[in-house]
Amino acid sequence: MSHFGFHTLALLVLVGMAGPLLVAIPRLRIPVIIGELAAGIVIGRTGFGIVDPDDPTFALLANIGFALVMFVVGTHVPVRDASLRAGLPRAVLRAAVVGVVAAVLGVVLARVFGTGHAALYAVLMASSSAAVALPIIDGLKLSGPSVLSVKAQIAIADAASIVLLPLVIDPSRAPKAALGAVAIAACAGVLFVVLRHFERRGTHERLREYSKQHDLALELRLSLLMLFALAALATATHVSIMLAGFALGLVVNGIGEPRRLARQLFGITEGFFGPLFFVWLGASLQVRELGERPEFIGLGVALGVGAVVAHGAGRVLGQPLTLGAMAAAQLGVPVAAATLGTELKLLGPGEPSALILGALITIAVTTVAGVVFGRHAPAPQA
């Protein structure tokens, strides 16, 4: 590969447009990341080898994108939605039941495929993605107590799985990862207290107005400062930057994310760094290894189906199967697992691609389940 420069950036932005192009296909509802991952696969290790995912500059930009993507995911968790509190107890109980079923399935899959990654598979199958499921629920205008409860369940599973992933993906480093996670959590807690203090005193509002009047984007600058500082702490303590981004997203969300900041974050994340990260991830994957080890295709399918089965266990507590299937949506956790597994060489050949395949299956199931539930759900009261 030639030296990383503007020509490479232009190529990455160009191929990243595959995501929006696929989204434009009517009725298919293909998530934008599918096109970005596919584009990365074509120009990366599996395809023509045009880009080198190991290039330090490419890797750094991708890590910035990873942190920003997880930051945005954190802001999507509905931590301030008071209407979710009524369904919280049953949501916690269902999440626990799902976790038990996923743990059993994780042991089974690890033995069947001989990988030894039972804990990792359990976390993946128990996880949910607020960034995927909640927009589907809101877009279909689903409502009612059962919908509010499943939203709470998704938020719980999303947060818990992101915290657990660094601990289970490499058990030998779990104690260090736990200490690093505690350090990130402590710093996030301090940031929350400080930011809430400034919010209550009106300092935050004055900062917004000053920034808006002078076109300074101070909120975005301060958010990036906190994000990169937490990411630096995560790197120093050998914790994934996914936790740093997610924790800061929860903090900003808990204070109340201003619309101006949300638009700015959306612009830099979805417009450049996010697509670049997913193209990098696709370029890092060796999908050909699935052909060389076709049993890992079976692993990917098993993980996707296992996630749907595990979340379907909520039926024993009265949850409709369609809502359980919607809660099975995965994105951030499998992507993070594939990223960490690739960077740290913790997963076997073909295994990262299998994790992504499993996530894609859950996204397809969630989309279909949402439409089915919407057709049979009672119309909302006027």
C-alpha positions as CSV (number, residue, x, y, z in Angstrom):
1,M,0.0,0.0,0.0
2,S,1.1,3.5,-0.7
3,H,1.6,6.1,2.0
4,F,-1.6,7.1,3.8
5,G,-2.6,10.5,2.6
6,F,-5.4,12.6,1.2
7,H,-5.9,10.2,-1.7
8,T,-6.5,7.4,0.8
9,L,-9.0,9.6,2.8
10,A,-10.8,10.4,-0.5
11,L,-11.0,6.7,-1.3
12,L,-12.3,5.9,2.2
13,V,-15.0,8.5,2.0
14,L,-16.0,7.4,-1.5
15,V,-16.3,3.7,-0.6
16,G,-18.1,4.6,2.6
17,M,-20.9,6.0,0.5
18,A,-21.9,2.4,-0.2
19,G,-23.8,2.6,3.1
20,P,-26.2,5.5,2.2
21,L,-26.6,4.0,-1.3
22,L,-27.9,0.7,0.2
23,V,-30.2,2.6,2.6
24,A,-31.7,4.3,-0.5
25,I,-33.0,1.0,-1.8
26,P,-36.8,1.0,-1.1
27,R,-38.3,-1.5,1.4
28,L,-35.0,-3.3,2.2
29,R,-34.2,-1.3,5.3
30,I,-30.5,-2.2,5.1
31,P,-28.6,-0.6,8.0
32,V,-26.0,1.9,6.7
33,I,-23.1,0.1,8.4
34,I,-23.7,-3.0,6.2
35,G,-22.6,-1.0,3.1
36,E,-19.7,0.5,5.0
37,L,-18.5,-2.9,6.2
38,A,-19.0,-4.4,2.7
39,A,-16.9,-1.6,1.2
40,G,-14.1,-2.2,3.7
41,I,-14.1,-5.9,2.9
42,V,-13.8,-5.2,-0.8
43,I,-10.8,-2.8,-0.4
44,G,-9.2,-4.5,2.6
45,R,-7.6,-7.9,3.5
46,T,-10.4,-10.0,2.1
47,G,-10.6,-8.1,-1.2
48,F,-8.1,-6.2,-3.2
49,G,-5.8,-5.1,-0.4
50,I,-5.9,-1.4,-1.5
51,V,-5.8,-0.2,2.1
52,D,-3.8,-1.5,5.0
53,P,-5.8,-1.6,8.3
54,D,-2.6,-1.8,10.2
55,D,-1.4,1.6,9.0
56,P,-0.9,3.7,12.2
57,T,-2.8,6.8,10.8
58,F,-5.7,4.7,9.5
59,A,-5.9,2.8,12.8
60,L,-5.8,6.1,14.9
61,L,-8.6,7.6,12.8
62,A,-10.6,4.4,13.1
63,N,-10.1,4.4,16.9
64,I,-11.4,8.0,17.0
65,G,-14.4,6.8,15.1
66,F,-14.9,3.9,17.4
67,A,-14.9,6.2,20.5
68,L,-17.3,8.6,18.8
69,V,-19.6,5.8,17.7
70,M,-19.8,4.4,21.3
71,F,-20.2,8.0,22.6
72,V,-23.3,8.4,20.4
73,V,-24.6,4.9,21.4
74,G,-24.3,6.1,25.1
75,T,-26.4,9.2,24.3
76,H,-29.1,6.9,22.8
77,V,-29.7,5.0,26.1
78,P,-32.9,6.5,27.5
79,V,-31.5,7.1,31.0
80,R,-33.7,10.3,31.6
81,D,-36.9,8.9,30.3
82,A,-39.2,8.9,33.4
83,S,-41.8,6.8,31.6
84,L,-39.4,3.8,31.6
85,R,-39.3,3.6,35.4
86,A,-42.7,1.8,35.6
87,G,-41.4,-1.1,33.5
88,L,-38.0,-1.2,35.1
89,P,-38.5,-4.1,37.6
90,R,-39.8,-6.5,35.0
91,A,-37.2,-5.3,32.6
92,V,-34.4,-6.2,35.0
93,L,-36.0,-9.6,35.7
94,R,-36.3,-10.4,32.0
95,A,-32.7,-9.2,31.3
96,A,-31.6,-11.6,34.1
97,V,-33.5,-14.5,32.6
98,V,-32.1,-13.7,29.1
99,G,-28.6,-13.7,30.7
100,V,-29.0,-17.1,32.2
101,V,-30.3,-18.6,28.9
102,A,-27.4,-16.9,27.0
103,A,-24.9,-18.3,29.5
104,V,-26.1,-21.8,28.8
105,L,-26.1,-21.3,25.1
106,G,-22.6,-19.8,25.3
107,V,-21.2,-22.9,26.9
108,V,-22.9,-25.1,24.3
109,L,-21.6,-23.1,21.4
110,A,-18.1,-22.9,22.7
111,R,-18.0,-26.6,23.1
112,V,-19.6,-27.4,19.7
113,F,-17.2,-25.1,17.9
114,G,-14.2,-25.7,20.1
115,T,-13.3,-22.1,20.7
116,G,-13.3,-21.8,24.5
117,H,-15.1,-18.4,24.3
118,A,-18.2,-19.4,26.3
119,A,-18.3,-16.2,28.3
120,L,-17.8,-14.0,25.3
121,Y,-20.6,-15.7,23.4
122,A,-22.9,-15.4,26.4
123,V,-22.4,-11.6,26.6
124,L,-22.9,-11.3,22.9
125,M,-26.2,-13.2,22.9
126,A,-27.5,-11.4,26.0
127,S,-26.6,-8.0,24.6
128,S,-29.0,-5.5,23.0
129,S,-28.4,-2.4,20.9
130,A,-30.3,0.8,21.9
131,A,-28.8,2.4,18.8
132,V,-30.5,-0.1,16.5
133,A,-33.7,-1.2,18.3
134,L,-34.9,2.2,19.7
135,P,-35.0,4.0,16.3
136,I,-36.9,1.0,14.9
137,I,-39.4,1.2,17.7
138,D,-39.8,5.0,17.5
139,G,-40.0,4.9,13.7
140,L,-42.8,2.4,13.8
141,K,-44.6,4.5,16.4
142,L,-45.0,1.6,18.8
143,S,-46.3,2.4,22.2
144,G,-47.9,1.0,25.3
145,P,-46.6,-0.4,28.7
146,S,-45.0,-3.5,27.1
147,V,-43.1,-1.3,24.6
148,L,-41.8,1.0,27.4
149,S,-40.7,-2.1,29.4
150,V,-38.8,-3.5,26.5
151,K,-37.1,-0.1,26.0
152,A,-35.9,-0.3,29.6
153,Q,-34.8,-3.9,29.0
154,I,-32.8,-2.9,25.9
155,A,-31.1,-0.1,27.8
156,I,-30.1,-2.4,30.7
157,A,-28.7,-5.1,28.4
158,D,-26.9,-2.6,26.3
159,A,-25.1,-0.9,29.3
160,A,-24.4,-4.2,31.1
161,S,-22.9,-6.0,28.0
162,I,-20.6,-3.1,27.2
163,V,-19.2,-3.1,30.7
164,L,-18.8,-6.9,30.7
165,L,-17.3,-7.3,27.3
166,P,-13.7,-6.1,28.2
167,L,-13.8,-8.5,31.2
168,V,-14.8,-11.6,29.3
169,I,-13.0,-11.3,25.9
170,D,-9.6,-11.8,27.6
171,P,-10.1,-13.5,31.0
172,S,-6.3,-13.4,31.7
173,R,-6.5,-9.6,31.8
174,A,-9.9,-9.4,33.6
175,P,-8.5,-8.1,36.9
176,K,-6.7,-5.3,35.1
177,A,-9.6,-4.6,32.9
178,A,-11.9,-4.4,36.0
179,L,-9.6,-1.9,37.6
180,G,-9.5,0.1,34.4
181,A,-13.3,0.0,34.1
182,V,-13.6,1.2,37.7
183,A,-11.2,4.1,36.9
184,I,-13.3,5.1,33.8
185,A,-16.5,4.8,35.8
186,A,-15.1,7.0,38.6
187,C,-13.9,9.7,36.2
188,A,-17.3,9.6,34.4
189,G,-19.0,10.0,37.8
190,V,-16.9,13.0,38.6
191,L,-17.6,14.5,35.2
192,F,-21.4,14.0,35.8
193,V,-21.3,15.7,39.2
194,V,-19.2,18.7,37.8
195,L,-21.3,19.1,34.7
196,R,-24.6,18.9,36.7
197,H,-23.3,21.5,39.1
198,F,-22.5,23.9,36.1
199,E,-25.9,23.0,34.6
200,R,-27.8,23.9,37.8
201,R,-25.9,27.2,38.2
202,G,-26.7,28.2,34.7
203,T,-23.0,28.3,33.6
204,H,-23.7,25.7,31.0
205,E,-26.5,27.7,29.4
206,R,-24.4,30.8,29.3
207,L,-21.6,28.9,27.7
208,R,-24.1,27.6,25.0
209,E,-25.3,31.1,24.3
210,Y,-21.8,32.6,24.1
211,S,-20.7,29.7,21.8
212,K,-23.8,30.2,19.6
213,Q,-23.3,33.9,19.3
214,H,-19.7,33.7,18.3
215,D,-19.9,30.4,16.3
216,L,-17.3,28.7,18.5
217,A,-18.7,25.2,18.9
218,L,-17.4,25.2,22.5
219,E,-19.7,22.3,23.6
220,L,-18.4,20.1,20.9
221,R,-14.8,21.1,21.7
222,L,-15.3,20.3,25.4
223,S,-17.0,17.0,24.6
224,L,-14.1,16.0,22.4
225,L,-11.7,17.0,25.1
226,M,-13.5,14.8,27.7
227,L,-13.8,12.0,25.2
228,F,-10.1,12.0,24.3
229,A,-9.0,12.3,27.9
230,L,-11.2,9.3,28.9
231,A,-9.9,7.4,25.9
232,A,-6.3,8.2,26.9
233,L,-7.1,6.9,30.4
234,A,-8.6,3.8,28.9
235,T,-5.6,3.2,26.8
236,A,-3.2,3.7,29.8
237,T,-5.2,1.2,31.9
238,H,-5.6,-1.3,29.1
239,V,-9.3,-0.9,28.8
240,S,-11.1,-0.6,25.5
241,I,-11.9,2.9,24.4
242,M,-15.5,1.6,23.8
243,L,-16.1,1.9,27.5
244,A,-14.7,5.5,27.6
245,G,-17.0,6.6,24.8
246,F,-20.0,4.8,26.2
247,A,-19.5,6.2,29.7
248,L,-19.2,9.8,28.5
249,G,-22.3,9.3,26.3
250,L,-24.2,8.3,29.4
251,V,-22.9,11.3,31.3
252,V,-23.9,13.8,28.6
253,N,-27.2,12.0,28.2
254,G,-27.8,12.2,31.9
255,I,-27.2,15.9,32.0
256,G,-29.3,16.5,28.9
257,E,-27.7,16.6,25.5
258,P,-28.4,19.9,23.8
259,R,-29.8,19.7,20.2
260,R,-27.0,21.8,18.9
261,L,-24.4,19.4,20.3
262,A,-26.4,16.4,19.1
263,R,-26.3,17.8,15.6
264,Q,-22.6,18.5,15.7
265,L,-21.8,15.1,17.1
266,F,-24.0,13.5,14.4
267,G,-22.2,15.5,11.7
268,I,-18.7,14.5,12.6
269,T,-19.6,10.9,13.6
270,E,-22.0,9.9,10.8
271,G,-20.4,12.2,8.2
272,F,-16.8,11.0,8.6
273,F,-15.4,9.2,11.6
274,G,-18.2,6.6,12.0
275,P,-18.1,5.4,8.3
276,L,-14.3,5.4,8.4
277,F,-14.4,3.2,11.4
278,F,-16.7,0.7,9.8
279,V,-14.8,0.7,6.6
280,W,-11.6,0.0,8.7
281,L,-13.4,-2.8,10.5
282,G,-14.5,-4.4,7.2
283,A,-10.9,-4.0,5.8
284,S,-9.6,-5.7,9.0
285,L,-11.8,-8.8,8.6
286,Q,-10.6,-11.8,6.8
287,V,-13.9,-13.0,5.4
288,R,-12.1,-15.6,3.2
289,E,-11.4,-17.5,6.4
290,L,-15.1,-18.3,6.6
291,G,-14.7,-20.1,3.4
292,E,-11.6,-21.9,4.6
293,R,-13.3,-22.7,7.9
294,P,-17.0,-23.0,7.0
295,E,-17.9,-24.1,10.5
296,F,-17.5,-20.5,11.5
297,I,-20.4,-19.6,9.2
298,G,-22.4,-22.0,11.4
299,L,-21.0,-20.2,14.4
300,G,-22.3,-16.8,13.1
301,V,-25.7,-18.2,12.4
302,A,-25.8,-19.9,15.8
303,L,-24.9,-16.7,17.6
304,G,-27.6,-14.8,15.8
305,V,-30.3,-17.4,16.3
306,G,-29.0,-18.0,19.9
307,A,-29.5,-14.3,20.7
308,V,-33.1,-14.4,19.4
309,V,-33.8,-17.6,21.4
310,A,-32.2,-16.1,24.5
311,H,-34.3,-12.9,24.3
312,G,-37.3,-14.9,23.4
313,A,-37.1,-16.4,26.9
314,G,-38.9,-13.3,28.1
315,R,-42.0,-15.1,26.9
316,V,-42.1,-17.0,30.2
317,L,-42.7,-13.7,31.9
318,G,-45.4,-12.7,29.6
319,Q,-43.5,-10.7,27.0
320,P,-44.6,-11.0,23.4
321,L,-42.2,-13.0,21.2
322,T,-42.0,-10.1,18.7
323,L,-40.8,-7.7,21.5
324,G,-38.3,-10.3,22.7
325,A,-36.9,-10.6,19.1
326,M,-36.6,-6.8,18.9
327,A,-34.6,-6.7,22.1
328,A,-32.2,-9.2,20.5
329,A,-30.8,-6.5,18.2
330,Q,-27.0,-6.3,18.3
331,L,-24.5,-3.9,16.9
332,G,-22.0,-2.1,19.3
333,V,-21.0,-5.1,21.3
334,P,-20.3,-7.6,18.4
335,V,-18.5,-4.8,16.5
336,A,-16.5,-4.0,19.6
337,A,-15.7,-7.7,20.2
338,A,-14.6,-8.1,16.6
339,T,-12.5,-5.0,16.9
340,L,-10.8,-6.0,20.1
341,G,-10.4,-9.6,19.0
342,T,-8.7,-8.4,15.8
343,E,-6.5,-5.8,17.4
344,L,-5.3,-8.0,20.3
345,K,-5.4,-11.3,18.2
346,L,-7.7,-12.9,20.8
347,L,-10.0,-14.6,18.3
348,G,-9.3,-17.4,15.9
349,P,-9.3,-17.1,12.1
350,G,-12.8,-16.3,10.9
351,E,-14.2,-15.8,14.3
352,P,-14.5,-11.9,14.1
353,S,-16.4,-12.3,10.8
354,A,-18.7,-14.8,12.5
355,L,-19.5,-12.3,15.3
356,I,-20.5,-9.7,12.7
357,L,-22.6,-12.3,10.8
358,G,-24.4,-13.1,14.0
359,A,-25.1,-9.4,14.6
360,L,-26.5,-8.9,11.1
361,I,-28.9,-11.8,11.6
362,T,-30.3,-10.1,14.8
363,I,-30.7,-6.8,13.0
364,A,-32.7,-8.5,10.2
365,V,-34.9,-10.3,12.8
366,T,-35.4,-7.1,14.8
367,T,-36.6,-5.2,11.7
368,V,-39.1,-7.9,10.8
369,A,-40.3,-8.4,14.4
370,G,-41.0,-4.6,14.6
371,V,-43.1,-4.6,11.5
372,V,-45.1,-7.7,12.7
373,F,-45.6,-6.3,16.2
374,G,-46.8,-3.0,14.7
375,R,-49.4,-4.7,12.5
376,H,-50.9,-6.6,15.5
377,A,-50.5,-3.9,18.2
378,P,-53.6,-1.9,19.2
379,A,-53.7,1.6,17.8
380,P,-52.5,4.3,20.2
381,Q,-55.1,6.3,22.0
382,A,-55.8,9.8,20.5
